[in-house]
Amino acid sequence: MSIPVVALVGRPNVGKSQLFNRLVGDETAIVSEEAGTTRDRHFARAEWNGRRFWLVDTGGLTDDPRVAMDREIRRQVELAIGEADLLAFVVDAKSGLHPSDARVAELLRESGKPWLLVANKVDDPRATDFYEFYELGAGDPVPVSAINGKGSGDLLDVIVGRLPGGAEAEDDALHVAIVGRPNVGKSSLVNRLLGEERLVVSDQAGTTRDAIDTPMRFHGRSFVFIDTAGLRRQTKIDDGIEFYSSLRTRRAIERADICVLVVDAVDGLNNQDLKIATLAWEAGRGLILVVNKWDLAEKDDKATAKFEKDAREKVPYLTFVPFLFTSALTGQRVQRLLELLLRVADERVKRVSTSQVNQRLQELLARLQPPQAAGLEVRLNYATQVDVAPPTIAVFGNHPDLVEEHYVRYLHNGFREAWGFTGNPLRILLRRKAG
């Protein structure tokens, strides 16, 4: 299920960014689930009363004097409308109704998206400063003060009350996010898959805020491809486009079972690619690395092995990730992706019996005992697989907190050697033995 997006919109200097910081930064109001990975310059994942959502700030208006401010506001609002499930239109109660406010309200009405009116800079909720905003025809304005936090809880109550329920995913469909930097051939890859197989059940357009979701069947299995390349290319990839692309990538990863990271064979694997791969891997998603435009790369018969070796030296977990070298343009090896997806999907839900896991643990212990702590004997007693998607093995012992990181890696690699779990993270949990 996709986490909804709430966007703050409005003209400059009404306090959108301050309100964003208040809602995101106030620990009593919002708890960020993954510190360090969910907060970007203009968006953050938030939770209130058990409902999770992305909060987006459309700040950062241009200071280019050649761009008319009204045009810039319109552009920002249109971008936000395209992405959001709910729009919070922020106005300045101190300075009163402004002609730009009426134009923003008109855009919101035309969009057909749900929206609410937020009157900021209302230091006393009993004040009547914001009554003139009833003229905008948006119902009761929600009064808040971003500067001192008054009304922020009430605003969050209204926001989560207006959030859509979210569409349930198809029961057995495998959700596949096609992720990567712009212009690496993500859409071409999906189009080539669909065009050659002719197995599309329906072209089910997602809402405009999402990538297009495209279902298909292959070998009796339903797939839903989440294509994150939905933003139109512009001559200048500007801040707004880039930050919405980043938000889309994260939302696609959230919704996916497996992520297909598409990289450009000519450019090679760069830091942005690795950042996306790590987001997917740390979120527990399956991962396949597709090196596209392989027909354009200078290569000899050892080129694929060299590319894989270089990538795995940069990021060791890529040792467990399958690589596929394709050309969406010519169709070279593209169809192999479907078989690879089925393989990674099977590995994702693979279950190993407790007796097999224990037997493997004993073999690994016989080969190498955990390092002992000063004055304490560190023993590992037994292990069992406790989860799938991603596969997770719990190892029980007397002092789990004293097992060193390098030994956990040794166990991880030993379990991998036995069962593969190809294309998926394998999580090792250390637990204290009961009794």
Secondary structure, 3 states (H helix, E strand, C coil): CCCCEEEEECCCCCCHHHHHHHHHHCCCCCCCCCCCCCCCCCEEEEEECCEEEEEEECCCCCCCCCCCHHHHHHHHHHHHHHHCCEEEEEEECCCCCCHHHHHHHHHHHHHCCCEEEEEECCCCCCCCCCHHHHHHCCCCCEECCCCCCCCHHHHHHHHHHHCCCCCCCCCCCEEEEEECCCCCCHHHHHHHHHHHHCCECCCCCCCCCCCEEEEEEECCEEEEEEECCCCCCCCCCCHHHHHHHHHHHHHHHHHCCEEEEEEECCCCCCHHHHHHHHHHHHCCCEEEEEEECHHHCCCCCCHHHHHHHHHHHHCHHHHHCCEEECECCCCECCCHHHHHHHHHHHHHCCCCCHHHHHHHHHHHHHHCCCCCECCECCCEEEEEEEECCCCEEEEEECCHHHCCHHHHHHHHHHHHHHHCCCCCCCEEEEEECCC
